[in-house]
Amino acid sequence: MSKATPTNAHSTAPHVADRHEVIRVQGARENNLKDVNVEIPKRRLTVFTGVSGSGKSSLVFGTIAAESQRMINETYSAFVQGFMPTLSRPEVDVLEGLTTAIIVDQERMGANPRSTVGTATDANAMLRILFSRLGQPHIGSPNAYSFNVPSVKASGAITVERGAGRTKTEKATFNRLGGMCPRCEGMGSVNDIDLTQLYDDSKSLNEGAITIPGYSMEGWYGRIFRGSGYFDPDKPIRRYTKKELHDLLYREPTKIKVDGINLTYSGLIPQIQKSFLSKDVDALQPHIRAFVERAVTFTTCPECDGTRLSREARSSKIRGKSIADVCAMQISDLAAWIRDLDEPSVAPLLTGLQHLFDSFEEIGLGYLSLDRPAGTLSGGEAQRTKMIRHLGSSLTDVTYVFDEPTIGLHPHDIQRMNNLLLRLRDKGNTVLVVEHKPETIAIGDHVVDLGPGAGTAGGEVVFEGTVDGLRASGTLTGQHLDDRAALKPSVRKPTGVLPVRGADTHNLRDVDVDIPLGVLVVVTGVAGSGKSSLIHGSVSGRDGVVSVDQTGIRGSRRSNPATYTGLLDPIRKAFAKANGVKPALFSPNSEGACPTCNGAGVIYTDLGMMAGVATTCEECEGRRFQASVLEYHLGGRDVSEVLAMSVTEAEQFFGAGEARTPAAHAILDRLADVGLGYLTLGQPLTTLSGGERQRLKLATHMAEKGGVYVLDEPTTGLHLADVEQLLGLLDRLVDSGKSVIVIEHHQAVMAHADWLIDLGPGAGHDGGRIVFEGTPADLVAARSTLTGEHLAAYVGA
C-alpha cells in the first residue's frame, strides 16, 4: 500500500503534454507590427479588434496562419513543394504552440467562367455520380453529365497481340460521351462579335486599321501581321479579297517564320476568344473590358438554354428532373428533393449530399442555386461558401482563422454565424476571428485589441483580456463598443425620383419602386433578398450613376496609392516643370527606375521550392530611383521623400508654397476624406487591408462626374470609430447636391438614412419583394420587418 500511494499522487499531476495551452507570439514585426508579444488561449474563441490598418491581419494572417501553413508545407517532399506556393518565414522571434491553420478569408472566388457554386463545393461531382447510377435513360459515366468534358470520337487502326508474338491490325472506333454543350462549349452563353469594332476598313494595317487594345503595328502583332504574307499591309481592308479577309479574321493558329524567328499567326477572332473571352469579363482590365462590352454581345446559348449541358445529359432524368433542372433549383428546395430519394444502392452518396445541402441552409446560403457562377458571389457569400466544407469536419485541435465572417450579413443572420463559430470552438478547436461588429466581439472568450491608430500609428497590442475588460479599458474599440447611432430628428426632402419598373433580375418579382434623389437612401434586407439585384441590375448602368461595388482592387507590389489614384501623374509633372526635365524620370516604373532593382526597391532571389528572399537594393537603398533623379527637388524634397510621405503630410506639402499643385491636392483631399490620411503614398497595394482597399476605391470613384453614387456595403472592414467618419462623408456628398444610394446592413447607416428601402421578407424565392419604404423612424415604429425589429433594438426604441 505504502508503495502505491505515491503512484496515485503522481497520476493526479497534469501530464507534461497538457502544458501547451497557448499559442505564444513574441517579437512579431510583420508589416506595421512593432515587436508584438501576445499569448492566445487554445480551444477558445479569440477576437482581434482595432481600427482598419492597425495590424490585425498582419498578426493573425501574416504571422500565425502563414507560419502554420509554411511548416505544414515543409513536411512534404521537395518535389511536391515545387508545385506549392512558396511562403516566406514571417518576421517574428518566437512562435510556439501552433496547430494546423485553416484559413477562411475574404478573397472573392476566382472569376473563372467555368466555375459555379456546384463545382466549387464538389456538389456537382456528387450529383454527376448520382445521375450516372440512377438516371434514366442511362447514358454513361459521370463525365457524360459534366459541362466541362467535351464528347470525343476517334477511329483508326489498333494492334492486337495474339498468342506467341503474333499481332493483328484491326480497325476500331472510340467514343467518349461528355456533358459539354457543343455550341457554347459549356459556357452557357454564345458571343457575337461586331466586326466594325475590330478594324477601320478604310485604312490599311500600316495606317493603324486594327482598333483592338494592344494590337499596334509597332509591337509583336505588327511584326506577325506584316511578315505573315497573307495580305498586303499597305492595302485598305475594304479592298481585301474573300481569302485575305478570312485569313485576317478567322485563320486557325498557323506556324510562320518572320525574319528567321518561329512565330504563330492566328486570325483576330480566335485571338480575341483566347485572350479576352476565355476570362470573366469583370476580371479584365478596365480599357479591355470597355472594348469587350463595345464589340461583343453575349446571348444565352439557344441550344442548351444556358444550362451548359448537352442534349444527352439533359435527357437523362431521376423522378422527372435532369441534372440541369436540379442545379437550377434553390438549394433549400434541392435539399428536400434529395431527402425524398430513397435508394439504398446509393445511400452513402445521398447522405453526403444531404449533409452538404443542410450545411448551405445552416450557414444562410440556402437561397443560392448550384448553377450560379462563382464570380457573381459577393465577398461574404464567397467566404461562407468556403466555410461549408469545414462545418461537418471531424477534425479537432485545429486553428480556424476567419477574416470578418459577418461581412454581407444582416443583423438577423449574424446570430446564426456566431452560433457556427461557437460550435467550431466547442468541438475543441482554436477559433481566431478578425472582426469589427460588436455582436461578434461580444461572444469572444478572449479579445486582443490592436492600435492605438492605423498604419505607423498602430501595430501595438493596446488591450488583451475579456470583453468586459475591453469595455472598461478606454481604448478606441472599448470606447466605441457600445456606440449606438440615434435616429435623425429630421430627414431631408427628396428633389426628385429615379423610377425603377418591372425589375426582375435574379429573384426579383417585377419590382416597381421610386428611389428618391437628393437624399441618402439605404437599401437593406437579409442576405439574398435581392438588394444587389435591384440596384446593380436596374440602377448602376444608367447615365450619371457612379457605382462603387465590392470587387477587390487588383494590384502588384509595384502598385501603390499614388499610382492607383492617378496621383503620381500631377506629382511627376510638377517635378518635371520645376526642374526642366521629362516627367518619365520621376516614375519608378519608367525611365527614372534604379537599374539594379528595376525600380522595385528590393531584389528578389528565387530559391526554387524554398521561400524566395527579398533584400533591399544596395544601389538605391530601397528608394527605387536612380541617384541622378534624386538630385531634382520640389519644395526642398526629392521624389522618393514625397512618396514616403503620409497622405496628411502630402496634403500640406502640395497645398501651399513652392510645391503647390492643385491637381495633386484634390486627390489627397479625397483620400483624407475617406479616412486614409495615415497611408504613405508609396506603400505597395499588396500590404493594404480589405477595408483600406475598399476606401481607396471609394476615393478614386468620388472624382467621377455623376449625380448619383451607388455604394455597395461601404462599412466593410471599417472600425466602429471609422463608421462615424463614413457617415460624415456620405452627408457631405448629399449636401453637395449628389444623390447617394447605399446597400448596407450596418444599423448605424440605416439609422442615419433619409429613406429606407427594405427587401425580403426572406432570401431567394422567399424574397425579391419590397416589404417597406419610408423613413427609419417609421420602420422602427412599425417593426413590421426583420430589419425593423433589429433597428428598433439597436436604437433602443
Secondary structure, DSSP 8 states (H G I E B T S, - for coil): -TTHHHHHHHHHS--GGGG--EEEEEEE-STT--SEEEEEETTSEEEEE-STTSSHHHHIIIIIIHHHHHHHHTTS-HHHHTTS------S-SEEES---EEEE--------TT-BHHHHTTHHHHHHHHHHHH-BS---SGGGG-TTS--EEEEEEEEEEETTTEEEEEEEEEEE---B-TTTTTSSEEEEE-GGGTB-TTS-GGGT-B-STT--TTSHHHHHHHHS-SS-TTS-GGG--HHHHHHHHT---EEEEETTEEEEE--HHHHHIIIIITS-GGGS-HHHHHHHHHHEEEEE-TTTTTS-B-HHHHH-EETTEEHHHHHHSBHHHHHHHHHH---GGGHHHHHHHHHHHHHHHHTT-TT-BTTSBGGGS-HHHHHHHHHHHHHT----S-EEEEE-TTTT--HHHHHHHHHHHHHHHHTT-EEEEE---HHHHTT-SEEEEEESSSGGG--EEEEEE-HHHHHHH-SHHHHHTT------SS----SEEEEEEEE-STT--SEEEEEEESSEEEEEESTTSSHHHHHHHHTTTSTTEEEE-S------TT--HHHHTTTHHHHHHHHHHHHTS-GGGG-TTTTTB-TTTTTSSEEEE--TTS--EEEE-TTTTT--B-TTGGG--BTTB-HHHHHTSBHHHHHHHTTSGGG--HHHHHHHHHHHHTT-TTSBTT--GGGS-HHHHHHHHHHHHTTS--SEEEEE-TTTT--HHHHHHHHHHHHHHHHTT-EEEEE---HHHHHH-SEEEEEESSSGGG--EEEEEE-HHHHHHH--SHHHHHHHHHHT-
